[in-house]
Amino acid sequence: MLYRENGQFKTSYQADQQIFPIAQDRYLILALIAAAAIVVPFIASEYVFRALLIPFLILSLAALG
């Protein structure tokens, strides 16, 4: 990555065991989720929905079991 963990000290055990312990990782994931939920539905064509996103969703749910 382009950043380091230097200067990001954890003050509790719970903070040390986070899924995304680095603040930049949390911000990036939140931005990606927001873009997927807000931007993609407005710019995607009908082809993208029917041929790509729906099969991806179905196969993802099947993989979860």
C-alpha positions as CSV (number, residue, x, y, z in Angstrom):
1,M,0.0,0.0,0.0
2,L,1.0,3.6,-0.2
3,Y,0.8,4.2,3.5
4,R,2.2,2.7,6.7
5,E,0.8,1.9,10.1
6,N,3.3,4.2,11.8
7,G,1.6,6.6,14.2
8,Q,-1.6,4.7,14.4
9,F,-1.4,3.3,17.9
10,K,-4.1,1.1,19.5
11,T,-5.2,1.8,23.0
12,S,-7.3,-1.3,23.6
13,Y,-7.4,-5.0,22.7
14,Q,-10.7,-4.5,20.9
15,A,-9.2,-1.8,18.7
16,D,-6.2,-4.1,17.9
17,Q,-8.5,-6.9,16.8
18,Q,-10.6,-4.9,14.2
19,I,-11.1,-6.3,10.7
20,F,-9.7,-3.1,9.2
21,P,-7.3,-1.7,11.9
22,I,-5.9,1.0,9.7
23,A,-8.1,4.1,9.3
24,Q,-7.3,4.4,5.5
25,D,-8.5,0.9,4.9
26,R,-11.8,1.6,6.6
27,Y,-12.3,4.8,4.6
28,L,-11.5,3.0,1.3
29,I,-13.9,0.2,2.0
30,L,-16.7,2.6,3.0
31,A,-16.1,4.6,-0.2
32,L,-16.3,1.4,-2.4
33,I,-19.5,0.3,-0.7
34,A,-21.0,3.8,-1.2
35,A,-20.0,3.8,-4.8
36,A,-21.4,0.3,-5.4
37,A,-24.7,1.2,-3.7
38,I,-25.2,4.7,-5.1
39,V,-23.2,5.2,-8.4
40,V,-23.5,1.8,-10.1
41,P,-27.3,1.7,-10.2
42,F,-27.4,5.1,-11.9
43,I,-24.7,4.5,-14.5
44,A,-25.1,0.7,-15.3
45,S,-27.0,-0.3,-18.4
46,E,-29.6,-3.0,-18.7
47,Y,-27.0,-5.4,-20.1
48,V,-24.8,-4.9,-17.0
49,F,-27.7,-5.7,-14.7
50,R,-29.0,-8.8,-16.5
51,A,-25.8,-10.3,-17.8
52,L,-23.3,-9.5,-15.2
53,L,-24.7,-8.3,-11.8
54,I,-27.6,-10.7,-11.4
55,P,-25.6,-13.9,-12.2
56,F,-22.8,-12.6,-9.9
57,L,-25.3,-12.1,-7.1
58,I,-26.8,-15.6,-7.6
59,L,-23.4,-17.3,-7.7
60,S,-22.3,-15.3,-4.6
61,L,-25.3,-16.4,-2.7
62,A,-24.8,-20.0,-3.8
63,A,-21.2,-19.9,-2.6
64,L,-22.4,-18.8,0.8
65,G,-24.5,-21.9,1.0
